[in-house]
Amino acid sequence: MKILTAYEVAERLQISVRQVRHYTATGAIKVIKFGRSVRISEDALTDFISAQTAK
């Protein structure tokens, strides 16, 4: 499992870091906290993308 920063997630999704932080603040993307640092697992990112995909 790879751990990503908000900047890396923003690059992958081609959105702003601010939008990534909004998604993490609202719980749409699950985070891992290390002290004051916030990281996102690839699994959490995959879950988020799956939830956003139209069925």
Summary of the structure (lengths in Angstrom):
residues: 55
radius of gyration: 10.5
end to end distance: 26.5
largest distance: 37.2
contacts: 128
relative contact order: 0.22
helix: 53%
strand: 18%
